[in-house]
Amino acid sequence: MARDPFAFSDELGPAKIVHLAGPLQGLRAIVVVDNTACGPAIGGTRMAADATLEECARLARAMTLKNAAAGLPHGGAKSVILADPRMPPEHKENIVRAFADAISDIHDYIPGPDMGTDERSMAWVHDEIGRAVGLPAEVGGIPLDEIGATGFGVAIAAEVAQDFCDVKLEGARVAVQGFGAVGQHAARFLAEKGAILVAAADSRGTVHEPGGIAVETLVAAKAEGRSVTDAVDGEKLGRDAIIGVECDIWIPAARPDVLTADTVDALKARLVVQGANIPVSKDAERALYARGVISITDFIANAGGVICAAVEYQGGTRAGAFAAIEEKIRENTRVVLENSASQGVPPYKAAGNLSKERLHNAMALRRWTRPAST
């Protein structure tokens, strides 16, 4: 954890940082509510033993920018439970329920699923405190991971990017780093648009087949608990070798900071569509821009999940969620790429400007978020 919790503070937030502990259940967790100018904050609950306050704060800021860019009536937040998500199911339920009880008084935070948690976890949270999104359909939710809400948005962003680069989806070679809930659905929706999956990676390795890989075969293997490297014939590579695979579209859909100043030179794609949160460092973003590679930043491209969650929170339907995702991500991707071209700045900078303008407008309407008088 960072020694100075105020190291992450600026004019946008965070509004609060809360450390949680439950000795009886072994709970250790952090909640960062970054900004609530647009409304109560929505942000996922991540379970990872190596998570840090810095990571949580950066993810919370990404949610603030994401929700503002999508025009949602919600601020941004994030939480991390410092534990191994592969623990026995009964222990995991106890930890998640203890976490829910601990956040019961943080009324401006609405948790959702994230890495290491899922719809079932959110059902436990909702059962405890009556406040969560990404719930199972059996309790009135729209299961965003099951329907592929985030992956659908990633495919929409890639489709819009066709008009701004020399990559066309028909026949485009796609590599997915992190073949989990987001990566699987992104690959599936892109394949439906004519793209070809040529490589996929998970925590156990990379499989590469230039002639194309059947997405359904990999999905079935993951459902059985197998690695993508066990599912199909093809070149078997190390986990991080996915960065250097020849492709047209590269989709990071796993952990933060997979593309950095140290690794970006190995990338051979012409379009990067960020399915994960903060997967590309600012140095890497600038390097990609200098090379003429379009990189659609995380809080624009992967907003499908939180848009779906917001629709669910308002009592909407699955069909309504898909319509909202397509409308918002299509428009935001177009505006960001147009502004990037006209202003001569990287897409991540144009996206940040868009979100911050909306945030500042919202903050000016709130009593306690207006800038101090000078």
C-alpha positions as CSV (number, residue, x, y, z in Angstrom):
1,M,0.0,0.0,0.0
2,A,1.1,3.5,-0.6
3,R,2.4,5.3,2.4
4,D,0.7,8.6,1.6
5,P,-3.1,8.1,0.9
6,F,-3.2,11.7,-0.3
7,A,-0.8,11.0,-3.1
8,F,-3.7,10.2,-5.4
9,S,-5.7,13.4,-4.6
10,D,-6.5,16.1,-7.1
11,E,-9.5,18.4,-7.9
12,L,-11.7,15.4,-8.9
13,G,-11.1,13.2,-5.8
14,P,-11.0,10.8,-4.2
15,A,-13.9,11.7,-2.0
16,K,-13.0,9.0,0.5
17,I,-10.7,6.1,1.1
18,V,-11.8,3.4,3.5
19,H,-9.7,0.5,4.9
20,L,-11.8,-2.4,6.1
21,A,-10.9,-5.3,8.4
22,G,-12.9,-8.2,9.9
23,P,-10.6,-10.3,12.1
24,L,-13.1,-13.1,12.6
25,Q,-13.7,-13.6,8.8
26,G,-10.2,-12.7,7.8
27,L,-11.4,-9.7,5.8
28,R,-9.0,-7.1,4.5
29,A,-10.3,-4.7,2.0
30,I,-10.1,-1.2,0.6
31,V,-12.8,1.0,-0.9
32,V,-12.0,4.2,-2.9
33,V,-15.0,6.4,-3.7
34,D,-13.5,8.7,-6.2
35,N,-16.1,11.2,-7.3
36,T,-19.9,11.4,-6.7
37,A,-20.7,14.7,-8.6
38,C,-22.8,12.8,-11.1
39,G,-24.5,10.6,-8.5
40,P,-23.8,7.5,-6.3
41,A,-20.7,5.8,-7.4
42,I,-20.7,2.5,-9.2
43,G,-17.5,0.4,-9.3
44,G,-16.5,-3.2,-9.2
45,T,-15.3,-5.3,-6.3
46,R,-12.0,-7.0,-7.2
47,M,-10.7,-9.9,-5.3
48,A,-6.9,-10.3,-5.5
49,A,-4.3,-11.1,-2.9
50,D,-1.8,-8.7,-4.4
51,A,-4.0,-5.7,-4.9
52,T,-2.8,-2.3,-3.6
53,L,-4.3,1.0,-2.6
54,E,-2.6,2.6,-5.6
55,E,-4.3,0.1,-8.0
56,C,-7.6,0.6,-6.3
57,A,-7.4,4.4,-6.5
58,R,-6.4,4.3,-10.2
59,L,-9.2,1.9,-11.0
60,A,-11.7,4.2,-9.1
61,R,-10.6,7.1,-11.2
62,A,-11.0,5.1,-14.4
63,M,-14.6,4.4,-13.2
64,T,-15.2,8.1,-12.6
65,L,-14.0,9.0,-16.1
66,K,-15.9,6.0,-17.6
67,N,-19.2,6.8,-16.0
68,A,-18.9,10.5,-16.9
69,A,-18.0,9.7,-20.5
70,A,-21.0,7.4,-20.8
71,G,-23.3,10.2,-19.4
72,L,-24.5,8.0,-16.5
73,P,-26.0,9.4,-13.4
74,H,-23.3,7.8,-11.3
75,G,-19.8,8.6,-10.0
76,G,-16.9,6.3,-9.9
77,A,-15.5,4.0,-7.2
78,K,-13.6,0.7,-6.8
79,S,-13.0,-1.8,-4.0
80,V,-10.5,-4.6,-3.6
81,I,-10.7,-7.5,-1.2
82,L,-7.2,-8.7,-0.5
83,A,-7.7,-12.5,-0.8
84,D,-7.2,-15.3,-3.2
85,P,-10.4,-15.7,-5.3
86,R,-9.7,-19.4,-5.7
87,M,-10.4,-20.1,-2.0
88,P,-13.1,-22.7,-1.1
89,P,-16.6,-21.5,-2.1
90,E,-17.9,-21.4,1.5
91,H,-15.0,-19.3,2.7
92,K,-15.4,-16.9,-0.3
93,E,-19.0,-16.4,0.6
94,N,-18.2,-15.6,4.2
95,I,-15.5,-13.1,3.1
96,V,-17.8,-11.4,0.6
97,R,-20.7,-11.2,3.0
98,A,-18.4,-9.7,5.6
99,F,-17.3,-7.2,3.1
100,A,-20.9,-6.3,2.3
101,D,-21.6,-5.7,6.0
102,A,-18.5,-3.5,6.3
103,I,-19.6,-1.3,3.4
104,S,-23.3,-1.0,4.6
105,D,-22.8,2.6,5.7
106,I,-20.9,3.7,2.6
107,H,-24.2,4.7,1.0
108,D,-22.7,6.4,-2.0
109,Y,-21.0,3.3,-3.2
110,I,-22.8,0.6,-5.3
111,P,-20.6,-2.5,-5.9
112,G,-20.5,-4.7,-8.9
113,P,-18.6,-7.7,-10.2
114,D,-15.0,-7.5,-11.2
115,M,-11.9,-9.8,-11.4
116,G,-12.3,-12.5,-8.8
117,T,-16.0,-11.9,-8.1
118,D,-19.1,-12.5,-10.2
119,E,-22.9,-12.3,-10.2
120,R,-23.2,-14.8,-7.4
121,S,-20.9,-12.7,-5.3
122,M,-23.1,-9.6,-5.9
123,A,-26.1,-11.6,-4.9
124,W,-24.5,-12.2,-1.5
125,V,-23.7,-8.5,-1.2
126,H,-27.3,-7.6,-2.2
127,D,-28.7,-10.1,0.3
128,E,-26.7,-8.4,3.0
129,I,-27.3,-4.7,2.3
130,G,-29.8,-4.5,-0.6
131,R,-27.3,-2.6,-2.8
132,A,-25.4,-4.1,-5.7
133,V,-25.4,-4.4,-9.5
134,G,-24.5,-7.2,-11.9
135,L,-26.9,-9.5,-10.1
136,P,-28.1,-12.9,-11.4
137,A,-31.2,-12.9,-13.4
138,E,-33.0,-15.0,-10.7
139,V,-33.0,-11.9,-8.4
140,G,-33.9,-9.4,-11.1
141,G,-30.4,-8.6,-12.4
142,I,-28.9,-8.4,-15.9
143,P,-25.9,-10.8,-15.6
144,L,-23.4,-8.6,-17.5
145,D,-20.6,-11.2,-17.7
146,E,-23.0,-13.9,-18.9
147,I,-24.4,-11.8,-21.7
148,G,-21.0,-10.2,-22.6
149,A,-21.9,-6.6,-22.0
150,T,-18.3,-5.4,-21.8
151,G,-17.1,-7.5,-24.7
152,F,-20.0,-6.2,-26.8
153,G,-19.0,-2.6,-26.2
154,V,-15.4,-3.5,-27.1
155,A,-16.6,-4.8,-30.5
156,I,-18.6,-1.7,-31.1
157,A,-15.6,0.5,-30.3
158,A,-13.5,-1.5,-32.8
159,E,-16.2,-1.2,-35.4
160,V,-16.2,2.6,-35.1
161,A,-12.4,2.8,-35.3
162,Q,-12.5,1.4,-38.8
163,D,-13.3,4.9,-40.1
164,F,-10.1,6.3,-38.4
165,C,-7.5,3.7,-39.4
166,D,-6.5,1.2,-42.1
167,V,-8.0,-1.8,-40.2
168,K,-11.3,-3.2,-41.4
169,L,-13.1,-5.8,-39.3
170,E,-13.8,-8.1,-42.2
171,G,-10.8,-10.5,-42.2
172,A,-9.0,-8.5,-39.4
173,R,-6.6,-10.7,-37.3
174,V,-7.4,-10.4,-33.6
175,A,-5.3,-11.3,-30.5
176,V,-6.9,-11.3,-27.1
177,Q,-4.8,-11.0,-24.0
178,G,-6.8,-12.4,-21.1
179,F,-9.4,-14.9,-22.4
180,G,-11.9,-14.4,-19.6
181,A,-15.4,-13.0,-19.4
182,V,-14.5,-9.8,-21.3
183,G,-12.0,-11.3,-23.8
184,Q,-14.2,-14.3,-24.7
185,H,-17.2,-12.1,-25.6
186,A,-15.1,-9.5,-27.4
187,A,-13.7,-12.3,-29.6
188,R,-17.2,-13.7,-30.2
189,F,-18.8,-10.4,-31.1
190,L,-15.8,-9.5,-33.4
191,A,-16.0,-12.9,-35.1
192,E,-19.6,-12.2,-35.8
193,K,-18.4,-9.0,-37.6
194,G,-16.0,-10.9,-39.8
195,A,-12.8,-10.7,-37.7
196,I,-10.5,-13.8,-37.2
197,L,-9.1,-14.8,-33.8
198,V,-5.5,-15.7,-34.4
199,A,-4.2,-15.7,-30.8
200,A,-5.4,-15.9,-27.2
201,A,-3.7,-15.9,-23.8
202,D,-4.7,-16.8,-20.3
203,S,-2.7,-17.1,-17.1
204,R,-1.2,-20.3,-18.3
205,G,0.0,-19.4,-21.7
206,T,-0.7,-18.2,-25.3
207,V,-2.0,-20.2,-28.3
208,H,-1.3,-18.8,-31.8
209,E,-2.7,-20.0,-35.0
210,P,-2.4,-17.6,-38.0
211,G,-5.1,-19.5,-39.9
212,G,-7.7,-18.7,-37.3
213,I,-9.1,-20.2,-34.1
214,A,-12.7,-21.2,-33.5
215,V,-13.8,-18.9,-30.6
216,E,-16.4,-21.5,-29.4
217,T,-13.7,-24.1,-28.9
218,L,-11.7,-21.8,-26.6
219,V,-14.9,-20.8,-24.7
220,A,-15.8,-24.5,-24.2
221,A,-12.3,-25.2,-22.9
222,K,-12.4,-22.3,-20.4
223,A,-15.8,-23.5,-19.2
224,E,-14.2,-26.8,-18.4
225,G,-11.4,-25.2,-16.5
226,R,-8.7,-25.8,-19.1
227,S,-6.2,-23.4,-20.6
228,V,-6.5,-22.0,-24.1
229,T,-3.2,-23.7,-24.8
230,D,-4.9,-27.1,-24.2
231,A,-7.9,-26.4,-26.5
232,V,-6.6,-26.3,-30.0
233,D,-3.6,-27.1,-32.1
234,G,-1.3,-24.2,-32.8
235,E,1.9,-22.6,-31.6
236,K,2.1,-22.7,-27.8
237,L,3.9,-19.7,-26.3
238,G,4.4,-18.1,-22.9
239,R,1.7,-16.0,-21.3
240,D,3.3,-12.6,-22.2
241,A,4.2,-13.6,-25.7
242,I,0.7,-12.5,-26.8
243,I,2.1,-9.0,-27.0
244,G,4.4,-9.8,-29.9
245,V,1.9,-11.8,-32.0
246,E,1.3,-10.6,-35.5
247,C,-2.2,-9.2,-35.6
248,D,-4.3,-6.2,-36.7
249,I,-6.4,-5.7,-33.5
250,W,-4.9,-6.3,-30.0
251,I,-7.3,-6.5,-27.1
252,P,-5.9,-6.4,-23.5
253,A,-8.6,-7.9,-21.3
254,A,-6.8,-8.9,-18.1
255,R,-4.8,-7.1,-15.4
256,P,-3.6,-3.5,-15.3
257,D,-0.3,-2.3,-16.9
258,V,0.3,-5.1,-19.4
259,L,1.4,-2.7,-22.0
260,T,4.1,-0.4,-20.7
261,A,7.2,1.5,-21.9
262,D,9.1,-1.8,-21.5
263,T,6.8,-3.9,-23.6
264,V,5.1,-1.6,-26.1
265,D,7.8,-1.9,-28.7
266,A,7.0,-5.6,-29.1
267,L,3.4,-4.9,-30.1
268,K,2.7,-5.6,-33.8
269,A,-1.0,-4.5,-34.0
270,R,-2.4,-1.4,-35.7
271,L,-5.4,-1.0,-33.4
272,V,-5.6,-1.5,-29.6
273,V,-9.1,-1.7,-28.0
274,Q,-8.8,-1.8,-24.2
275,G,-11.1,-4.4,-22.7
276,A,-9.4,-4.3,-19.2
277,N,-9.1,-1.4,-16.8
278,I,-5.9,0.6,-17.0
279,P,-4.1,-2.0,-19.1
280,V,-1.9,0.5,-21.0
281,S,0.4,2.9,-19.2
282,K,0.6,6.6,-20.2
283,D,4.1,6.1,-21.6
284,A,2.9,3.2,-23.8
285,E,-0.1,5.3,-24.9
286,R,2.2,8.1,-26.1
287,A,4.5,5.5,-27.9
288,L,1.5,4.0,-29.7
289,Y,0.3,7.4,-30.8
290,A,3.8,8.3,-32.1
291,R,3.8,5.1,-34.2
292,G,0.4,5.8,-35.6
293,V,-1.3,3.0,-33.7
294,I,-4.8,3.9,-32.6
295,S,-5.5,3.0,-28.9
296,I,-9.0,3.3,-27.7
297,T,-8.7,3.9,-24.0
298,D,-10.3,1.7,-21.3
299,F,-13.0,4.0,-20.0
300,I,-14.4,4.5,-23.5
301,A,-14.0,1.0,-24.9
302,N,-14.9,-1.2,-21.9
303,A,-17.8,0.9,-20.6
304,G,-20.4,-1.7,-21.6
305,G,-20.4,-3.4,-18.2
306,V,-21.1,-0.3,-16.2
307,I,-23.7,0.9,-18.7
308,C,-25.4,-2.4,-18.3
309,A,-25.2,-2.1,-14.5
310,A,-26.7,1.4,-14.6
311,V,-29.6,0.2,-16.8
312,E,-30.2,-2.7,-14.3
313,Y,-30.1,-0.3,-11.3
314,Q,-32.8,1.7,-13.0
315,G,-35.0,-1.4,-13.5
316,G,-34.2,-1.7,-17.3
317,T,-34.1,-4.8,-19.5
318,R,-31.4,-6.8,-21.2
319,A,-32.5,-5.4,-24.6
320,G,-32.4,-1.9,-23.2
321,A,-28.9,-2.5,-21.9
322,F,-27.6,-3.6,-25.3
323,A,-29.2,-0.6,-27.0
324,A,-27.7,1.8,-24.5
325,I,-24.2,0.2,-24.8
326,E,-24.2,0.5,-28.5
327,E,-25.5,4.1,-28.6
328,K,-23.2,5.4,-25.9
329,I,-20.0,3.6,-27.0
330,R,-20.5,4.2,-30.7
331,E,-21.0,8.0,-30.1
332,N,-18.2,8.3,-27.5
333,T,-15.6,6.4,-29.6
334,R,-16.4,8.6,-32.7
335,V,-16.2,11.8,-30.7
336,V,-12.9,10.8,-29.0
337,L,-11.3,9.8,-32.3
338,E,-12.5,12.9,-34.1
339,N,-11.2,15.1,-31.3
340,S,-7.9,13.2,-31.2
341,A,-7.4,13.9,-34.9
342,S,-8.5,17.5,-34.9
343,Q,-6.6,18.4,-31.7
344,G,-3.5,16.5,-32.5
345,V,-3.5,14.6,-29.2
346,P,-3.5,10.9,-28.3
347,P,-7.0,9.3,-28.0
348,Y,-6.5,8.8,-24.2
349,K,-6.0,12.5,-23.8
350,A,-9.0,13.4,-25.9
351,A,-11.1,10.9,-23.9
352,G,-9.9,12.4,-20.6
353,N,-10.8,15.9,-21.8
354,L,-14.3,14.7,-22.7
355,S,-14.9,13.1,-19.3
356,K,-13.4,15.9,-17.3
357,E,-15.5,18.5,-19.0
358,R,-18.6,16.6,-18.1
359,L,-17.4,16.1,-14.6
360,H,-16.6,19.7,-14.0
361,N,-20.0,20.7,-15.3
362,A,-21.6,18.3,-12.8
363,M,-19.4,19.4,-10.0
364,A,-20.3,23.1,-10.6
365,L,-23.9,22.1,-9.7
366,R,-23.1,20.5,-6.4
367,R,-22.6,22.5,-3.2
368,W,-19.6,20.6,-1.9
369,T,-17.8,19.8,-5.1
370,R,-17.5,23.3,-6.5
371,P,-13.9,24.6,-6.6
372,A,-13.0,26.7,-3.6
373,S,-13.2,30.5,-4.0
374,T,-9.9,32.3,-4.3
